Amino acid sequence: MKKNSQNNIRFRLNSDIRIGLGILENFCDEVSHLRMESPLVICDQNLVTSGYFKRLLPSLSKFAANGTLHFLKLQGEPSYELLTKLLNDLNIDCYDGIVSVGGGSVMDIGKGLALLATNPNEPKALKGFPLGLKKPLPHVTVPSVLGSGAEASFNAVFIDLLERRKLGINSINNFPVLVLSDPLLTMSAPSSVVLSSALDCMVHCVDSFGSHKSNDFSKMFSVQGFSKIWSYLSEKSLEDSEARLMLAQASILGIYGLMNSGDGPTNGFAYYFGVKNEIPHGIAGGMFLGDVMRWNVKNGYGSYGHLMRDTASSDMDQFFTRYIELLQHYKVPTLADYSYSETDIAGLSVDVSKALSGSFSGNPVLFDENSAYWVLQQQFKGKI
């Protein structure tokens, strides 16, 4: 038999994940098996205005009675410098576990603190994909925003302020020991944040499905995640708590597909322009997703039909039309809205190709500077 990459599959599932409306009302019972005696509980400061969070606060305070309940207000995504400050301010050696309640940035802070508590070091020394690390403190994630999959991922994103680059501390040890996903906690998130995270989830599903590193196992997660996130966005009921259950599931499915395959150009464009122009990551991904897919179809990739079998799109042209209508409905911007013009395309295509070679290499068909030029050019054209 001829050998191929599909004969050697490696797939990781490593977290206890619990999803349900209202599960956080039994928070102490849900985490009791972890036997944390002196936990550090980090909460997003923005949650103090949430009525549901206020109901949960007594339980969180009781749980942290012998540890610390710390409120964290973040401006944008976290930096290595912030992580260093928190390590010093919180006296991290005092705790036997960490609970992160908030969005992706708060959960990434929790992952960084949990890992550095048992691997003392300057955070920047662990940037990238460090190996040979000790097991971190047990970490519980409680997402207040759904879609990015940060609650179940081993990736932790941090920005290097000096280099103005988004990197991270991405260790397989970062998997949380428990994920408690309660859509009711997410209902106070601004609609713009919900939309960005949902689009981020869609990018995860598409990029991971098309990645040349994908396999039959990862594709199952990508397909199921795409079905749920497409239903959530196309029904246009972002504020419905029952619909948020679809988003909660898609968030997990998408990130497990991505972690077990790899990203592609769309995620790369989102990172590049997200940092450069301070565009929310998911919004930036949504801007480019349809055009990257169109480039792939135009150049011979014919497998997207398997991904979107539950979208009621009879062909790719119909899907692209519906996707553009979706972007227009949610008022997703283009590069033109960030003061770019067609005269910038040539220089941008060179810059992004140099910066995103890793993401470009994950694409199912050749994606290079010429490909980037074509995709960027679409930002200044009518799409339908």
Residue pairs with C-beta under 8 A, 6 or more apart in sequence:
5 215
6 215
6 216
9 215
9 216
9 217
10 260
11 215
11 217
11 218
11 260
12 172
12 259
12 260
13 256
14 154
14 175
15 152
15 175
15 176
15 177
15 178
15 179
16 177
16 178
16 179
17 152
17 179
17 181
17 252
18 30
18 178
18 179
18 180
18 181
19 181
19 182
19 245
19 248
19 249
19 252
20 181
20 182
21 182
21 183
21 184
21 241
21 242
21 245
22 182
22 184
23 30
23 180
23 181
23 182
24 30
24 52
24 56
24 142
24 180
24 182
24 184
24 185
25 55
25 56
25 59
27 56
27 59
27 60
27 63
27 180
28 59
28 62
28 63
30 178
30 180
31 63
31 99
31 140
31 178
31 180
34 97
34 138
34 140
34 177
34 178
36 63
36 67
36 96
36 97
36 99
36 138
37 66
37 67
37 96
38 66
38 67
38 94
38 95
38 96
38 97
39 63
39 64
39 67
39 68
39 95
39 96
39 97
39 98
39 99
40 64
40 67
40 68
40 70
40 90
40 92
40 94
40 95
40 97
40 98
40 99
40 113
41 60
41 63
41 64
41 67
41 68
41 69
41 70
41 98
41 99
41 101
42 70
42 71
42 72
42 98
42 99
42 100
42 101
42 102
42 106
42 109
42 110
42 113
43 53
43 60
43 69
43 70
43 71
43 72
43 101
43 102
43 106
44 71
44 72
44 73
44 74
44 101
44 102
44 103
44 106
44 144
45 71
45 72
45 73
45 74
46 73
46 102
46 144
46 188
47 53
47 101
47 102
47 144
47 185
47 188
48 54
48 71
49 188
50 144
50 185
50 187
50 188
51 188
52 184
52 185
52 187
52 188
53 144
53 185
53 188
56 185
60 69
60 99
60 101
61 69
63 99
64 99
67 94
67 95
68 90
68 94
68 95
70 90
72 86
72 102
72 106
72 109
74 82
74 105
74 106
74 109
76 105
76 159
76 278
77 105
77 108
77 157
77 158
77 159
77 166
78 105
78 108
78 109
78 112
78 157
78 158
78 159
79 158
79 159
79 160
79 161
80 123
80 124
80 127
80 158
80 159
80 160
80 161
81 161
82 109
83 109
83 112
83 113
83 116
83 123
83 158
84 122
84 123
86 109
86 113
87 113
87 116
87 123
90 113
92 113
92 116
92 117
93 117
95 117
95 137
96 137
96 138
97 137
97 138
97 139
97 140
98 110
98 113
98 114
98 117
98 137
98 138
98 139
98 140
99 110
99 139
99 140
99 141
99 142
100 106
100 107
100 109
100 110
100 111
100 139
100 140
100 141
100 142
101 142
101 144
101 185
102 142
102 143
102 144
102 145
103 143
103 144
103 145
103 150
103 189
103 193
104 143
104 145
104 148
104 150
104 157
104 197
105 157
106 144
107 141
107 143
107 150
107 151
107 156
107 176
108 150
108 155
108 156
108 157
108 158
108 168
110 139
110 141
111 136
111 139
111 154
111 156
111 169
111 174
111 176
112 123
112 156
112 158
112 169
113 137
114 136
114 137
114 138
114 139
114 174
115 126
115 133
115 136
115 156
115 169
115 171
115 173
115 174
116 123
116 126
117 136
117 137
118 133
118 134
118 135
118 136
118 137
119 126
119 133
119 134
119 136
123 158
123 169
124 160
126 133
126 169
126 171
127 158
127 160
127 167
127 168
127 169
128 167
128 168
128 169
128 170
129 170
129 171
130 169
130 170
130 171
133 171
133 173
134 173
135 173
136 173
136 174
138 177
138 178
139 174
139 176
139 177
140 176
140 177
140 178
140 179
140 180
141 150
141 151
141 152
141 176
141 178
141 179
141 180
142 151
142 179
142 180
142 181
142 182
142 185
143 150
143 151
143 179
143 181
143 185
143 186
143 251
144 185
144 186
144 188
144 189
145 186
145 189
145 193
145 194
145 197
146 181
146 183
146 186
146 194
146 197
146 198
146 201
146 244
146 247
146 248
146 251
147 194
147 196
147 197
147 198
147 199
147 200
147 201
147 229
147 247
147 250
147 251
147 254
147 282
148 197
148 200
148 201
148 204
148 251
148 255
148 281
148 282
149 201
149 204
149 251
149 252
149 254
149 255
149 256
149 258
150 255
151 176
151 179
151 181
151 251
151 252
152 175
152 176
152 179
152 251
152 252
152 255
152 256
153 174
153 175
153 255
153 259
154 170
154 171
154 172
154 173
154 174
154 175
154 259
155 168
155 170
155 174
155 259
156 168
156 169
156 170
156 174
157 166
157 167
157 168
158 166
158 167
158 168
158 169
159 165
159 166
159 167
159 275
160 166
160 167
164 275
165 275
166 271
166 274
166 275
179 252
181 248
181 251
181 252
183 241
183 244
183 245
183 247
183 248
184 241
186 194
186 244
186 248
187 239
187 241
187 244
191 238
191 239
192 280
192 283
193 280
194 238
194 239
194 247
195 238
195 282
195 283
195 330
195 332
196 280
196 281
196 282
196 283
196 286
197 247
197 251
197 282
198 229
198 232
198 233
198 238
198 247
198 250
198 282
199 233
199 282
199 283
199 285
199 286
199 289
199 332
200 270
200 281
200 282
200 285
201 225
201 229
201 247
201 250
201 251
201 254
201 282
202 226
202 229
202 230
202 233
202 254
202 285
202 286
202 289
203 266
203 267
203 270
203 282
203 285
203 286
203 289
204 222
204 225
204 254
204 255
204 257
204 258
204 263
204 267
205 222
205 223
205 225
205 226
205 229
205 250
205 253
205 254
205 257
205 258
205 307
206 222
206 226
206 264
206 266
206 289
206 293
206 304
206 307
207 258
207 262
207 263
207 264
207 265
207 266
207 267
207 362
208 214
208 218
208 221
208 222
208 254
208 257
208 258
208 260
208 261
208 262
208 263
209 219
209 222
209 223
209 226
209 257
209 261
209 303
209 304
209 306
209 307
210 264
210 296
210 301
210 303
210 304
210 363
210 364
211 218
211 261
211 262
211 263
211 264
211 362
211 363
211 364
212 262
212 362
212 363
212 364
213 261
213 262
213 362
214 222
214 257
214 260
214 261
214 262
215 260
215 261
217 260
218 256
218 257
218 260
218 261
219 257
219 261
219 306
221 253
221 254
221 256
221 257
221 260
222 253
222 254
222 257
222 258
222 261
222 307
223 306
223 307
223 309
224 253
225 249
225 250
225 252
225 253
225 254
225 257
226 250
226 254
226 307
226 308
226 311
227 309
227 310
227 311
228 246
228 247
228 249
228 250
228 253
229 246
229 247
229 250
229 254
230 308
230 310
230 311
231 246
231 310
232 238
232 243
232 244
232 246
232 247
232 250
233 326
233 330
234 311
234 322
234 326
235 243
236 329
237 243
261 362
262 362
263 359
263 362
264 292
264 359
264 360
264 362
264 363
264 364
264 367
265 288
265 292
265 356
265 359
265 360
265 362
265 363
265 367
265 371
265 372
265 375
266 285
266 288
266 289
266 292
267 285
267 359
268 352
268 355
268 356
268 358
268 359
268 360
269 284
269 285
269 287
269 288
269 292
269 352
269 356
269 359
269 375
270 279
270 281
270 282
270 284
270 285
270 287
270 288
271 281
271 284
271 356
271 359
272 351
272 352
272 355
272 356
273 279
273 284
273 287
273 335
273 338
274 280
274 281
274 284
277 338
279 287
279 333
279 338
283 332
283 333
286 327
286 332
287 327
287 332
287 333
287 334
287 335
287 379
288 375
289 323
290 320
290 323
290 324
290 327
290 383
291 374
291 375
291 378
291 379
292 363
292 367
292 375
293 304
293 320
294 320
294 378
295 365
295 367
295 371
295 374
295 375
296 304
296 363
296 364
296 365
297 304
297 316
299 365
299 366
300 365
301 364
301 365
303 364
304 316
304 319
305 316
308 319
311 319
311 322
313 319
313 322
320 383
321 384
324 383
324 384
325 384
334 379
334 380
335 344
335 376
335 379
335 380
336 379
336 380
340 348
340 379
341 380
342 377
342 380
345 373
345 376
345 377
345 380
346 373
348 372
348 376
349 369
349 370
349 372
349 373
349 376
350 369
352 372
352 376
353 360
353 368
353 369
353 372
356 372
360 367
360 368
360 371
360 372
361 367
363 371
